[in-house]
Amino acid sequence: MRCDRRARFGTEVALDVNNILVFGRVVRGIVEGESVPELFIPALLELWRVGRFPVDRLMTYYDFDQINQAAHDAETGKTIKPVLGM
């Protein structure tokens, strides 16, 4: 179900430079949030432990035969993290 959204090497994008300059916008590439997993994951677990990270509200469960619906819901933003049951 995973949708690979990484651009292939050599992919180019056209930007309106005036739109960037006039409004002071910044274009920046980020891979996986640039987090340090050894620090980030324990911090998330602690937030979850004390009730400040409701991870269950981010997930929607789907039966495996609903894989296309799960992908659609993720693409449209209806769900943040689709979870498939086997």
KOLLO-283791 format. One record per atom (N, C-alpha, C): residue in one letter; atom name; y negated, z, x. Coordinates in nm, 4 decimals, decimal comma. Last residue first. Example, Ala and Ser with C-alpha at 12.3 -4.5 7.8 and 13.67 -1.06 7.14 Angstrom:
BEGIN
<r><rest>S</rest><atom>N</atom><Y>0,2250</Y><Z>0,7080</Z><X>1,2850</X></r>
<r><rest>S</rest><atom>CA</atom><Y>0,1060</Y><Z>0,7140</Z><X>1,3670</X></r>
<r><rest>S</rest><atom>C</atom><Y>-0,0030</Y><Z>0,7870</Z><X>1,2900</X></r>
<r><rest>A</rest><atom>N</atom><Y>0,5690</Y><Z>0,7800</Z><X>1,3190</X></r>
<r><rest>A</rest><atom>CA</atom><Y>0,4500</Y><Z>0,7800</Z><X>1,2300</X></r>
<r><rest>A</rest><atom>C</atom><Y>0,3300</Y><Z>0,7800</Z><X>1,3200</X></r>
# end
This chain:
BEGIN
<r><rest>M</rest><atom>N</atom><Y>0,7876</Y><Z>0,8347</Z><X>-0,4127</X></r>
<r><rest>M</rest><atom>CA</atom><Y>0,9035</Y><Z>0,7457</Z><X>-0,3965</X></r>
<r><rest>M</rest><atom>C</atom><Y>1,0128</Y><Z>0,7859</Z><X>-0,4919</X></r>
<r><rest>G</rest><atom>N</atom><Y>0,4488</Y><Z>0,8287</Z><X>-0,4973</X></r>
<r><rest>G</rest><atom>CA</atom><Y>0,5743</Y><Z>0,9017</Z><X>-0,5003</X></r>
<r><rest>G</rest><atom>C</atom><Y>0,6891</Y><Z>0,8028</Z><X>-0,4917</X></r>
<r><rest>L</rest><atom>N</atom><Y>0,1436</Y><Z>0,7820</Z><X>-0,3255</X></r>
<r><rest>L</rest><atom>CA</atom><Y>0,2580</Y><Z>0,7216</Z><X>-0,3933</X></r>
<r><rest>L</rest><atom>C</atom><Y>0,3795</Y><Z>0,8121</Z><X>-0,3853</X></r>
<r><rest>V</rest><atom>N</atom><Y>-0,1861</Y><Z>0,8587</Z><X>-0,3694</X></r>
<r><rest>V</rest><atom>CA</atom><Y>-0,0622</Y><Z>0,9098</Z><X>-0,3106</X></r>
<r><rest>V</rest><atom>C</atom><Y>0,0528</Y><Z>0,8549</Z><X>-0,3925</X></r>
<r><rest>P</rest><atom>N</atom><Y>-0,5161</Y><Z>0,7584</Z><X>-0,2909</X></r>
<r><rest>P</rest><atom>CA</atom><Y>-0,3967</Y><Z>0,7397</Z><X>-0,3748</X></r>
<r><rest>P</rest><atom>C</atom><Y>-0,2729</Y><Z>0,7880</Z><X>-0,2993</X></r>
<r><rest>K</rest><atom>N</atom><Y>-0,8060</Y><Z>0,9047</Z><X>-0,2542</X></r>
<r><rest>K</rest><atom>CA</atom><Y>-0,6808</Y><Z>0,8984</Z><X>-0,1783</X></r>
<r><rest>K</rest><atom>C</atom><Y>-0,5639</Y><Z>0,8816</Z><X>-0,2747</X></r>
<r><rest>I</rest><atom>N</atom><Y>-1,0058</Y><Z>0,8441</Z><X>-0,4424</X></r>
<r><rest>I</rest><atom>CA</atom><Y>-1,0369</Y><Z>0,8487</Z><X>-0,3003</X></r>
<r><rest>I</rest><atom>C</atom><Y>-0,9100</Y><Z>0,8322</Z><X>-0,2178</X></r>
<r><rest>T</rest><atom>N</atom><Y>-1,0330</Y><Z>0,6255</Z><X>-0,7231</X></r>
<r><rest>T</rest><atom>CA</atom><Y>-0,9673</Y><Z>0,7361</Z><X>-0,6530</X></r>
<r><rest>T</rest><atom>C</atom><Y>-1,0023</Y><Z>0,7293</Z><X>-0,5057</X></r>
<r><rest>K</rest><atom>N</atom><Y>-1,2216</Y><Z>0,4351</Z><X>-0,7843</X></r>
<r><rest>K</rest><atom>CA</atom><Y>-1,1771</Y><Z>0,5257</Z><X>-0,8906</X></r>
<r><rest>K</rest><atom>C</atom><Y>-1,1045</Y><Z>0,6466</Z><X>-0,8322</X></r>
<r><rest>G</rest><atom>N</atom><Y>-1,2934</Y><Z>0,2459</Z><X>-0,6013</X></r>
<r><rest>G</rest><atom>CA</atom><Y>-1,3523</Y><Z>0,3783</Z><X>-0,5875</X></r>
<r><rest>G</rest><atom>C</atom><Y>-1,3133</Y><Z>0,4753</Z><X>-0,6965</X></r>
<r><rest>T</rest><atom>N</atom><Y>-1,1701</Y><Z>0,0043</Z><X>-0,5926</X></r>
<r><rest>T</rest><atom>CA</atom><Y>-1,2852</Y><Z>0,0163</Z><X>-0,6823</X></r>
<r><rest>T</rest><atom>C</atom><Y>-1,3539</Y><Z>0,1520</Z><X>-0,6734</X></r>
<r><rest>E</rest><atom>N</atom><Y>-0,9610</Y><Z>0,0532</Z><X>-0,4132</X></r>
<r><rest>E</rest><atom>CA</atom><Y>-1,0607</Y><Z>-0,0501</Z><X>-0,3826</X></r>
<r><rest>E</rest><atom>C</atom><Y>-1,1856</Y><Z>-0,0369</Z><X>-0,4680</X></r>
<r><rest>A</rest><atom>N</atom><Y>-0,8137</Y><Z>0,2471</Z><X>-0,5515</X></r>
<r><rest>A</rest><atom>CA</atom><Y>-0,8746</Y><Z>0,2794</Z><X>-0,4224</X></r>
<r><rest>A</rest><atom>C</atom><Y>-0,9856</Y><Z>0,1799</Z><X>-0,3886</X></r>
<r><rest>D</rest><atom>N</atom><Y>-0,7309</Y><Z>0,1047</Z><X>-0,7760</X></r>
<r><rest>D</rest><atom>CA</atom><Y>-0,8148</Y><Z>0,2233</Z><X>-0,7944</X></r>
<r><rest>D</rest><atom>C</atom><Y>-0,8833</Y><Z>0,2638</Z><X>-0,6642</X></r>
<r><rest>H</rest><atom>N</atom><Y>-0,5707</Y><Z>-0,0915</Z><X>-0,6516</X></r>
<r><rest>H</rest><atom>CA</atom><Y>-0,6905</Y><Z>-0,1294</Z><X>-0,7272</X></r>
<r><rest>H</rest><atom>C</atom><Y>-0,7858</Y><Z>-0,0111</Z><X>-0,7420</X></r>
<r><rest>A</rest><atom>N</atom><Y>-0,3644</Y><Z>0,0678</Z><X>-0,5471</X></r>
<r><rest>A</rest><atom>CA</atom><Y>-0,4482</Y><Z>-0,0113</Z><X>-0,4572</X></r>
<r><rest>A</rest><atom>C</atom><Y>-0,5786</Y><Z>-0,0506</Z><X>-0,5266</X></r>
<r><rest>A</rest><atom>N</atom><Y>-0,2613</Y><Z>0,1703</Z><X>-0,7894</X></r>
<r><rest>A</rest><atom>CA</atom><Y>-0,3126</Y><Z>0,2617</Z><X>-0,6871</X></r>
<r><rest>A</rest><atom>C</atom><Y>-0,4058</Y><Z>0,1875</Z><X>-0,5911</X></r>
<r><rest>Q</rest><atom>N</atom><Y>-0,1733</Y><Z>-0,0632</Z><X>-0,9119</X></r>
<r><rest>Q</rest><atom>CA</atom><Y>-0,2804</Y><Z>0,0139</Z><X>-0,9745</X></r>
<r><rest>Q</rest><atom>C</atom><Y>-0,3437</Y><Z>0,1088</Z><X>-0,8738</X></r>
<r><rest>N</rest><atom>N</atom><Y>0,0323</Y><Z>-0,1311</Z><X>-0,7341</X></r>
<r><rest>N</rest><atom>CA</atom><Y>-0,0820</Y><Z>-0,2215</Z><X>-0,7510</X></r>
<r><rest>N</rest><atom>C</atom><Y>-0,1998</Y><Z>-0,1511</Z><X>-0,8160</X></r>
<r><rest>I</rest><atom>N</atom><Y>0,2087</Y><Z>0,0888</Z><X>-0,7644</X></r>
<r><rest>I</rest><atom>CA</atom><Y>0,1442</Y><Z>0,0627</Z><X>-0,6353</X></r>
<r><rest>I</rest><atom>C</atom><Y>0,0225</Y><Z>-0,0290</Z><X>-0,6490</X></r>
<r><rest>Q</rest><atom>N</atom><Y>0,3645</Y><Z>0,1918</Z><X>-0,9609</X></r>
<r><rest>Q</rest><atom>CA</atom><Y>0,2219</Y><Z>0,1772</Z><X>-0,9905</X></r>
<r><rest>Q</rest><atom>C</atom><Y>0,1411</Y><Z>0,1426</Z><X>-0,8645</X></r>
<r><rest>D</rest><atom>N</atom><Y>0,6140</Y><Z>0,2452</Z><X>-0,8671</X></r>
<r><rest>D</rest><atom>CA</atom><Y>0,5986</Y><Z>0,1196</Z><X>-0,9413</X></r>
<r><rest>D</rest><atom>C</atom><Y>0,4535</Y><Z>0,0958</Z><X>-0,9854</X></r>
<r><rest>F</rest><atom>N</atom><Y>0,5791</Y><Z>0,5012</Z><X>-0,7606</X></r>
<r><rest>F</rest><atom>CA</atom><Y>0,5829</Y><Z>0,3862</Z><X>-0,6705</X></r>
<r><rest>F</rest><atom>C</atom><Y>0,5650</Y><Z>0,2538</Z><X>-0,7447</X></r>
<r><rest>D</rest><atom>N</atom><Y>0,3324</Y><Z>0,6862</Z><X>-0,9401</X></r>
<r><rest>D</rest><atom>CA</atom><Y>0,4714</Y><Z>0,6507</Z><X>-0,9177</X></r>
<r><rest>D</rest><atom>C</atom><Y>0,4719</Y><Z>0,5221</Z><X>-0,8352</X></r>
<r><rest>Y</rest><atom>N</atom><Y>0,0544</Y><Z>0,8549</Z><X>-0,7953</X></r>
<r><rest>Y</rest><atom>CA</atom><Y>0,1066</Y><Z>0,7387</Z><X>-0,8651</X></r>
<r><rest>Y</rest><atom>C</atom><Y>0,2562</Y><Z>0,7284</Z><X>-0,8393</X></r>
<r><rest>Y</rest><atom>N</atom><Y>-0,2092</Y><Z>1,0902</Z><X>-0,7865</X></r>
<r><rest>Y</rest><atom>CA</atom><Y>-0,0680</Y><Z>1,0598</Z><X>-0,7652</X></r>
<r><rest>Y</rest><atom>C</atom><Y>-0,0236</Y><Z>0,9442</Z><X>-0,8536</X></r>
<r><rest>T</rest><atom>N</atom><Y>-0,5037</Y><Z>1,1227</Z><X>-0,6090</X></r>
<r><rest>T</rest><atom>CA</atom><Y>-0,4472</Y><Z>1,0836</Z><X>-0,7372</X></r>
<r><rest>T</rest><atom>C</atom><Y>-0,3047</Y><Z>1,0391</Z><X>-0,7100</X></r>
<r><rest>M</rest><atom>N</atom><Y>-0,7165</Y><Z>1,3478</Z><X>-0,4322</X></r>
<r><rest>M</rest><atom>CA</atom><Y>-0,5928</Y><Z>1,2714</Z><X>-0,4433</X></r>
<r><rest>M</rest><atom>C</atom><Y>-0,5587</Y><Z>1,2412</Z><X>-0,5887</X></r>
<r><rest>L</rest><atom>N</atom><Y>-0,9306</Y><Z>1,5138</Z><X>-0,4361</X></r>
<r><rest>L</rest><atom>CA</atom><Y>-0,9491</Y><Z>1,3841</Z><X>-0,3705</X></r>
<r><rest>L</rest><atom>C</atom><Y>-0,8308</Y><Z>1,2916</Z><X>-0,3943</X></r>
<r><rest>R</rest><atom>N</atom><Y>-0,8488</Y><Z>1,7504</Z><X>-0,5391</X></r>
<r><rest>R</rest><atom>CA</atom><Y>-0,9398</Y><Z>1,6711</Z><X>-0,6219</X></r>
<r><rest>R</rest><atom>C</atom><Y>-0,9652</Y><Z>1,5332</Z><X>-0,5626</X></r>
<r><rest>D</rest><atom>N</atom><Y>-0,7030</Y><Z>1,8612</Z><X>-0,3297</X></r>
<r><rest>D</rest><atom>CA</atom><Y>-0,6298</Y><Z>1,8132</Z><X>-0,4477</X></r>
<r><rest>D</rest><atom>C</atom><Y>-0,7179</Y><Z>1,7288</Z><X>-0,5391</X></r>
<r><rest>V</rest><atom>N</atom><Y>-0,8944</Y><Z>1,9595</Z><X>-0,1554</X></r>
<r><rest>V</rest><atom>CA</atom><Y>-0,8275</Y><Z>1,8335</Z><X>-0,1226</X></r>
<r><rest>V</rest><atom>C</atom><Y>-0,7520</Y><Z>1,7764</Z><X>-0,2425</X></r>
<r><rest>P</rest><atom>N</atom><Y>-1,1475</Y><Z>2,1267</Z><X>-0,1626</X></r>
<r><rest>P</rest><atom>CA</atom><Y>-1,0516</Y><Z>2,1016</Z><X>-0,2710</X></r>
<r><rest>P</rest><atom>C</atom><Y>-0,9808</Y><Z>1,9667</Z><X>-0,2540</X></r>
<r><rest>F</rest><atom>N</atom><Y>-1,2488</Y><Z>2,3450</Z><X>0,0418</X></r>
<r><rest>F</rest><atom>CA</atom><Y>-1,2150</Y><Z>2,2038</Z><X>0,0583</X></r>
<r><rest>F</rest><atom>C</atom><Y>-1,1067</Y><Z>2,1693</Z><X>-0,0434</X></r>
<r><rest>R</rest><atom>N</atom><Y>-1,2765</Y><Z>2,6146</Z><X>0,0083</X></r>
<r><rest>R</rest><atom>CA</atom><Y>-1,3993</Y><Z>2,5366</Z><X>0,0170</X></r>
<r><rest>R</rest><atom>C</atom><Y>-1,3751</Y><Z>2,3876</Z><X>0,0391</X></r>
<r><rest>G</rest><atom>N</atom><Y>-1,0694</Y><Z>2,8012</Z><X>0,0167</X></r>
<r><rest>G</rest><atom>CA</atom><Y>-1,1086</Y><Z>2,7432</Z><X>-0,1110</X></r>
<r><rest>G</rest><atom>C</atom><Y>-1,2340</Y><Z>2,6596</Z><X>-0,1093</X></r>
<r><rest>V</rest><atom>N</atom><Y>-0,9749</Y><Z>2,8860</Z><X>0,2549</X></r>
<r><rest>V</rest><atom>CA</atom><Y>-1,0715</Y><Z>2,9749</Z><X>0,1891</X></r>
<r><rest>V</rest><atom>C</atom><Y>-1,1268</Y><Z>2,9156</Z><X>0,0590</X></r>
<r><rest>R</rest><atom>N</atom><Y>-0,8092</Y><Z>2,6694</Z><X>0,3199</X></r>
<r><rest>R</rest><atom>CA</atom><Y>-0,7515</Y><Z>2,8037</Z><X>0,3045</X></r>
<r><rest>R</rest><atom>C</atom><Y>-0,8449</Y><Z>2,8972</Z><X>0,2297</X></r>
<r><rest>W</rest><atom>N</atom><Y>-0,9925</Y><Z>2,4594</Z><X>0,3552</X></r>
<r><rest>W</rest><atom>CA</atom><Y>-0,8976</Y><Z>2,4555</Z><X>0,2431</X></r>
<r><rest>W</rest><atom>C</atom><Y>-0,8429</Y><Z>2,5957</Z><X>0,2141</X></r>
<r><rest>L</rest><atom>N</atom><Y>-1,1149</Y><Z>2,5485</Z><X>0,5908</X></r>
<r><rest>L</rest><atom>CA</atom><Y>-1,1953</Y><Z>2,5302</Z><X>0,4696</X></r>
<r><rest>L</rest><atom>C</atom><Y>-1,1058</Y><Z>2,5280</Z><X>0,3461</X></r>
<r><rest>E</rest><atom>N</atom><Y>-0,8894</Y><Z>2,5376</Z><X>0,7568</X></r>
<r><rest>E</rest><atom>CA</atom><Y>-0,9545</Y><Z>2,6666</Z><X>0,7302</X></r>
<r><rest>E</rest><atom>C</atom><Y>-1,0423</Y><Z>2,6576</Z><X>0,6055</X></r>
<r><rest>L</rest><atom>N</atom><Y>-0,8402</Y><Z>2,2620</Z><X>0,7575</X></r>
<r><rest>L</rest><atom>CA</atom><Y>-0,7389</Y><Z>2,3547</Z><X>0,7060</X></r>
<r><rest>L</rest><atom>C</atom><Y>-0,7986</Y><Z>2,4912</Z><X>0,6736</X></r>
<r><rest>L</rest><atom>N</atom><Y>-1,0737</Y><Z>2,1692</Z><X>0,8827</X></r>
<r><rest>L</rest><atom>CA</atom><Y>-1,0446</Y><Z>2,1319</Z><X>0,7440</X></r>
<r><rest>L</rest><atom>C</atom><Y>-0,9430</Y><Z>2,2268</Z><X>0,6818</X></r>
<r><rest>A</rest><atom>N</atom><Y>-1,0331</Y><Z>2,2838</Z><X>1,1373</X></r>
<r><rest>A</rest><atom>CA</atom><Y>-1,1511</Y><Z>2,3221</Z><X>1,0589</X></r>
<r><rest>A</rest><atom>C</atom><Y>-1,1306</Y><Z>2,2871</Z><X>0,9113</X></r>
<r><rest>P</rest><atom>N</atom><Y>-0,7977</Y><Z>2,1554</Z><X>1,2251</X></r>
<r><rest>P</rest><atom>CA</atom><Y>-0,7970</Y><Z>2,3004</Z><X>1,1998</X></r>
<r><rest>P</rest><atom>C</atom><Y>-0,9178</Y><Z>2,3466</Z><X>1,1169</X></r>
<r><rest>I</rest><atom>N</atom><Y>-0,9142</Y><Z>1,8867</Z><X>1,2324</X></r>
<r><rest>I</rest><atom>CA</atom><Y>-0,8048</Y><Z>1,9220</Z><X>1,1410</X></r>
<r><rest>I</rest><atom>C</atom><Y>-0,7949</Y><Z>2,0727</Z><X>1,1200</X></r>
<r><rest>F</rest><atom>N</atom><Y>-1,1186</Y><Z>1,9021</Z><X>1,4352</X></r>
<r><rest>F</rest><atom>CA</atom><Y>-1,1481</Y><Z>1,8665</Z><X>1,2966</X></r>
<r><rest>F</rest><atom>C</atom><Y>-1,0397</Y><Z>1,9120</Z><X>1,1994</X></r>
<r><rest>L</rest><atom>N</atom><Y>-1,0012</Y><Z>1,9595</Z><X>1,6813</X></r>
<r><rest>L</rest><atom>CA</atom><Y>-1,1018</Y><Z>2,0499</Z><X>1,6254</X></r>
<r><rest>L</rest><atom>C</atom><Y>-1,1185</Y><Z>2,0283</Z><X>1,4750</X></r>
<r><rest>E</rest><atom>N</atom><Y>-0,8184</Y><Z>1,7605</Z><X>1,7250</X></r>
<r><rest>E</rest><atom>CA</atom><Y>-0,7804</Y><Z>1,8970</Z><X>1,7624</X></r>
<r><rest>E</rest><atom>C</atom><Y>-0,8782</Y><Z>2,0011</Z><X>1,7086</X></r>
<r><rest>P</rest><atom>N</atom><Y>-0,9615</Y><Z>1,5223</Z><X>1,6560</X></r>
<r><rest>P</rest><atom>CA</atom><Y>-0,8590</Y><Z>1,5782</Z><X>1,5672</X></r>
<r><rest>P</rest><atom>C</atom><Y>-0,8214</Y><Z>1,7232</Z><X>1,5976</X></r>
<r><rest>V</rest><atom>N</atom><Y>-1,2833</Y><Z>1,4684</Z><X>1,6563</X></r>
<r><rest>V</rest><atom>CA</atom><Y>-1,1869</Y><Z>1,5165</Z><X>1,7547</X></r>
<r><rest>V</rest><atom>C</atom><Y>-1,0785</Y><Z>1,5877</Z><X>1,6743</X></r>
<r><rest>S</rest><atom>N</atom><Y>-1,4172</Y><Z>1,1695</Z><X>1,5003</X></r>
<r><rest>S</rest><atom>CA</atom><Y>-1,3855</Y><Z>1,3123</Z><X>1,5049</X></r>
<r><rest>S</rest><atom>C</atom><Y>-1,2897</Y><Z>1,3420</Z><X>1,6193</X></r>
<r><rest>E</rest><atom>N</atom><Y>-1,5151</Y><Z>0,9195</Z><X>1,4324</X></r>
<r><rest>E</rest><atom>CA</atom><Y>-1,5375</Y><Z>0,9709</Z><X>1,5671</X></r>
<r><rest>E</rest><atom>C</atom><Y>-1,5114</Y><Z>1,1212</Z><X>1,5769</X></r>
<r><rest>G</rest><atom>N</atom><Y>-1,4416</Y><Z>0,8001</Z><X>1,1974</X></r>
<r><rest>G</rest><atom>CA</atom><Y>-1,5382</Y><Z>0,9081</Z><X>1,1919</X></r>
<r><rest>G</rest><atom>C</atom><Y>-1,5709</Y><Z>0,9716</Z><X>1,3247</X></r>
<r><rest>E</rest><atom>N</atom><Y>-1,2785</Y><Z>0,5812</Z><X>1,2602</X></r>
<r><rest>E</rest><atom>CA</atom><Y>-1,2179</Y><Z>0,7062</Z><X>1,2141</X></r>
<r><rest>E</rest><atom>C</atom><Y>-1,3132</Y><Z>0,8248</Z><X>1,2204</X></r>
<r><rest>V</rest><atom>N</atom><Y>-1,5365</Y><Z>0,4379</Z><X>1,4284</X></r>
<r><rest>V</rest><atom>CA</atom><Y>-1,3912</Y><Z>0,4304</Z><X>1,4121</X></r>
<r><rest>V</rest><atom>C</atom><Y>-1,3393</Y><Z>0,5688</Z><X>1,3778</X></r>
<r><rest>I</rest><atom>N</atom><Y>-1,8340</Y><Z>0,2730</Z><X>1,3545</X></r>
<r><rest>I</rest><atom>CA</atom><Y>-1,7661</Y><Z>0,4024</Z><X>1,3661</X></r>
<r><rest>I</rest><atom>C</atom><Y>-1,6176</Y><Z>0,3801</Z><X>1,3427</X></r>
<r><rest>G</rest><atom>N</atom><Y>-2,1303</Y><Z>0,1047</Z><X>1,4434</X></r>
<r><rest>G</rest><atom>CA</atom><Y>-1,9869</Y><Z>0,0989</Z><X>1,4193</X></r>
<r><rest>G</rest><atom>C</atom><Y>-1,9236</Y><Z>0,2350</Z><X>1,4429</X></r>
<r><rest>R</rest><atom>N</atom><Y>-2,4409</Y><Z>0,0642</Z><X>1,2886</X></r>
<r><rest>R</rest><atom>CA</atom><Y>-2,3607</Y><Z>0,1383</Z><X>1,3843</X></r>
<r><rest>R</rest><atom>C</atom><Y>-2,2139</Y><Z>0,1263</Z><X>1,3466</X></r>
<r><rest>V</rest><atom>N</atom><Y>-2,7674</Y><Z>-0,0181</Z><X>1,2335</X></r>
<r><rest>V</rest><atom>CA</atom><Y>-2,6313</Y><Z>-0,0691</Z><X>1,2214</X></r>
<r><rest>V</rest><atom>C</atom><Y>-2,5491</Y><Z>-0,0015</Z><X>1,3299</X></r>
<r><rest>V</rest><atom>N</atom><Y>-3,0344</Y><Z>0,1211</Z><X>1,0536</X></r>
<r><rest>V</rest><atom>CA</atom><Y>-2,9559</Y><Z>0,1203</Z><X>1,1766</X></r>
<r><rest>V</rest><atom>C</atom><Y>-2,8176</Y><Z>0,0649</Z><X>1,1454</X></r>
<r><rest>R</rest><atom>N</atom><Y>-3,3659</Y><Z>0,0569</Z><X>0,9236</X></r>
<r><rest>R</rest><atom>CA</atom><Y>-3,2214</Y><Z>0,0766</Z><X>0,9101</X></r>
<r><rest>R</rest><atom>C</atom><Y>-3,1528</Y><Z>0,0647</Z><X>1,0452</X></r>
<r><rest>G</rest><atom>N</atom><Y>-3,6379</Y><Z>0,0305</Z><X>0,8737</X></r>
<r><rest>G</rest><atom>CA</atom><Y>-3,5913</Y><Z>0,1255</Z><X>0,9733</X></r>
<r><rest>G</rest><atom>C</atom><Y>-3,4423</Y><Z>0,1551</Z><X>0,9643</X></r>
<r><rest>F</rest><atom>N</atom><Y>-3,7343</Y><Z>-0,1673</Z><X>0,7133</X></r>
<r><rest>F</rest><atom>CA</atom><Y>-3,6935</Y><Z>-0,0436</Z><X>0,6472</X></r>
<r><rest>F</rest><atom>C</atom><Y>-3,6354</Y><Z>0,0597</Z><X>0,7438</X></r>
<r><rest>V</rest><atom>N</atom><Y>-3,7947</Y><Z>-0,3672</Z><X>0,9009</X></r>
<r><rest>V</rest><atom>CA</atom><Y>-3,8981</Y><Z>-0,3204</Z><X>0,8081</X></r>
<r><rest>V</rest><atom>C</atom><Y>-3,8621</Y><Z>-0,1856</Z><X>0,7466</X></r>
<r><rest>L</rest><atom>N</atom><Y>-3,5441</Y><Z>-0,4088</Z><X>1,0381</X></r>
<r><rest>L</rest><atom>CA</atom><Y>-3,6640</Y><Z>-0,3595</Z><X>1,1058</X></r>
<r><rest>L</rest><atom>C</atom><Y>-3,7655</Y><Z>-0,2981</Z><X>1,0104</X></r>
<r><rest>I</rest><atom>N</atom><Y>-3,3675</Y><Z>-0,4991</Z><X>0,8358</X></r>
<r><rest>I</rest><atom>CA</atom><Y>-3,3329</Y><Z>-0,3847</Z><X>0,9217</X></r>
<r><rest>I</rest><atom>C</atom><Y>-3,4591</Y><Z>-0,3244</Z><X>0,9822</X></r>
<r><rest>N</rest><atom>N</atom><Y>-3,5018</Y><Z>-0,7152</Z><X>0,7289</X></r>
<r><rest>N</rest><atom>CA</atom><Y>-3,4600</Y><Z>-0,6073</Z><X>0,6393</X></r>
<r><rest>N</rest><atom>C</atom><Y>-3,4266</Y><Z>-0,4816</Z><X>0,7203</X></r>
<r><rest>N</rest><atom>N</atom><Y>-3,5202</Y><Z>-0,8744</Z><X>0,9587</X></r>
<r><rest>N</rest><atom>CA</atom><Y>-3,6417</Y><Z>-0,8187</Z><X>0,8991</X></r>
<r><rest>N</rest><atom>C</atom><Y>-3,6089</Y><Z>-0,7029</Z><X>0,8054</X></r>
<r><rest>V</rest><atom>N</atom><Y>-3,2527</Y><Z>-0,9499</Z><X>0,9992</X></r>
<r><rest>V</rest><atom>CA</atom><Y>-3,3185</Y><Z>-0,8623</Z><X>1,0963</X></r>
<r><rest>V</rest><atom>C</atom><Y>-3,4441</Y><Z>-0,7990</Z><X>1,0375</X></r>
<r><rest>D</rest><atom>N</atom><Y>-2,9925</Y><Z>-0,9740</Z><X>0,8081</X></r>
<r><rest>D</rest><atom>CA</atom><Y>-3,1343</Y><Z>-1,0046</Z><X>0,7952</X></r>
<r><rest>D</rest><atom>C</atom><Y>-3,2102</Y><Z>-0,9054</Z><X>0,8835</X></r>
<r><rest>L</rest><atom>N</atom><Y>-2,6908</Y><Z>-1,0737</Z><X>0,9680</X></r>
<r><rest>L</rest><atom>CA</atom><Y>-2,7791</Y><Z>-0,9676</Z><X>0,9187</X></r>
<r><rest>L</rest><atom>C</atom><Y>-2,9214</Y><Z>-1,0207</Z><X>0,9075</X></r>
<r><rest>A</rest><atom>N</atom><Y>-2,3575</Y><Z>-1,1782</Z><X>0,9696</X></r>
<r><rest>A</rest><atom>CA</atom><Y>-2,4979</Y><Z>-1,2194</Z><X>0,9664</X></r>
<r><rest>A</rest><atom>C</atom><Y>-2,5804</Y><Z>-1,1067</Z><X>0,9052</X></r>
<r><rest>V</rest><atom>N</atom><Y>-2,0909</Y><Z>-1,1146</Z><X>1,1938</X></r>
<r><rest>V</rest><atom>CA</atom><Y>-2,1574</Y><Z>-1,0821</Z><X>1,0687</X></r>
<r><rest>V</rest><atom>C</atom><Y>-2,3030</Y><Z>-1,1269</Z><X>1,0789</X></r>
<r><rest>E</rest><atom>N</atom><Y>-1,7689</Y><Z>-1,2112</Z><X>1,3261</X></r>
<r><rest>E</rest><atom>CA</atom><Y>-1,9146</Y><Z>-1,2028</Z><X>1,3326</X></r>
<r><rest>E</rest><atom>C</atom><Y>-1,9713</Y><Z>-1,1718</Z><X>1,1945</X></r>
<r><rest>T</rest><atom>N</atom><Y>-1,4805</Y><Z>-1,1289</Z><X>1,5029</X></r>
<r><rest>T</rest><atom>CA</atom><Y>-1,5432</Y><Z>-1,1413</Z><X>1,3716</X></r>
<r><rest>T</rest><atom>C</atom><Y>-1,6941</Y><Z>-1,1224</Z><X>1,3867</X></r>
<r><rest>G</rest><atom>N</atom><Y>-1,3644</Y><Z>-1,0746</Z><X>1,7416</X></r>
<r><rest>G</rest><atom>CA</atom><Y>-1,4367</Y><Z>-1,2003</Z><X>1,7315</X></r>
<r><rest>G</rest><atom>C</atom><Y>-1,5028</Y><Z>-1,2214</Z><X>1,5969</X></r>
<r><rest>F</rest><atom>N</atom><Y>-1,0846</Y><Z>-0,9079</Z><X>1,6124</X></r>
<r><rest>F</rest><atom>CA</atom><Y>-1,1733</Y><Z>-0,9297</Z><X>1,7263</X></r>
<r><rest>F</rest><atom>C</atom><Y>-1,2364</Y><Z>-1,0671</Z><X>1,7138</X></r>
<r><rest>R</rest><atom>N</atom><Y>-1,0981</Y><Z>-0,8408</Z><X>1,2583</X></r>
<r><rest>R</rest><atom>CA</atom><Y>-1,0307</Y><Z>-0,8977</Z><X>1,3750</X></r>
<r><rest>R</rest><atom>C</atom><Y>-1,1320</Y><Z>-0,9132</Z><X>1,4874</X></r>
<r><rest>A</rest><atom>N</atom><Y>-1,1801</Y><Z>-0,5315</Z><X>1,1063</X></r>
<r><rest>A</rest><atom>CA</atom><Y>-1,2125</Y><Z>-0,6707</Z><X>1,1355</X></r>
<r><rest>A</rest><atom>C</atom><Y>-1,1339</Y><Z>-0,7159</Z><X>1,2582</X></r>
<r><rest>R</rest><atom>N</atom><Y>-0,9794</Y><Z>-0,3320</Z><X>0,8967</X></r>
<r><rest>R</rest><atom>CA</atom><Y>-1,0406</Y><Z>-0,3524</Z><X>1,0276</X></r>
<r><rest>R</rest><atom>C</atom><Y>-1,0667</Y><Z>-0,5007</Z><X>1,0479</X></r>
<r><rest>R</rest><atom>N</atom><Y>-0,8485</Y><Z>-0,2713</Z><X>0,6667</X></r>
<r><rest>R</rest><atom>CA</atom><Y>-0,9841</Y><Z>-0,3247</Z><X>0,6536</X></r>
<r><rest>R</rest><atom>C</atom><Y>-1,0533</Y><Z>-0,3426</Z><X>0,7876</X></r>
<r><rest>D</rest><atom>N</atom><Y>-0,5464</Y><Z>-0,2823</Z><X>0,5266</X></r>
<r><rest>D</rest><atom>CA</atom><Y>-0,6071</Y><Z>-0,2801</Z><X>0,6588</X></r>
<r><rest>D</rest><atom>C</atom><Y>-0,7432</Y><Z>-0,3476</Z><X>0,6519</X></r>
<r><rest>C</rest><atom>N</atom><Y>-0,4270</Y><Z>-0,0825</Z><X>0,2874</X></r>
<r><rest>C</rest><atom>CA</atom><Y>-0,5089</Y><Z>-0,2019</Z><X>0,3006</X></r>
<r><rest>C</rest><atom>C</atom><Y>-0,5809</Y><Z>-0,1930</Z><X>0,4343</X></r>
<r><rest>R</rest><atom>N</atom><Y>-0,1114</Y><Z>0,0366</Z><X>0,2115</X></r>
<r><rest>R</rest><atom>CA</atom><Y>-0,2286</Y><Z>0,0487</Z><X>0,2965</X></r>
<r><rest>R</rest><atom>C</atom><Y>-0,2999</Y><Z>-0,0842</Z><X>0,3104</X></r>
<r><rest>M</rest><atom>N</atom><Y>0,1177</Y><Z>0,0000</Z><X>0,0808</X></r>
<r><rest>M</rest><atom>CA</atom><Y>0,0000</Y><Z>0,0000</Z><X>0,0000</X></r>
<r><rest>M</rest><atom>C</atom><Y>-0,1252</Y><Z>0,0000</Z><X>0,0859</X></r>
# end
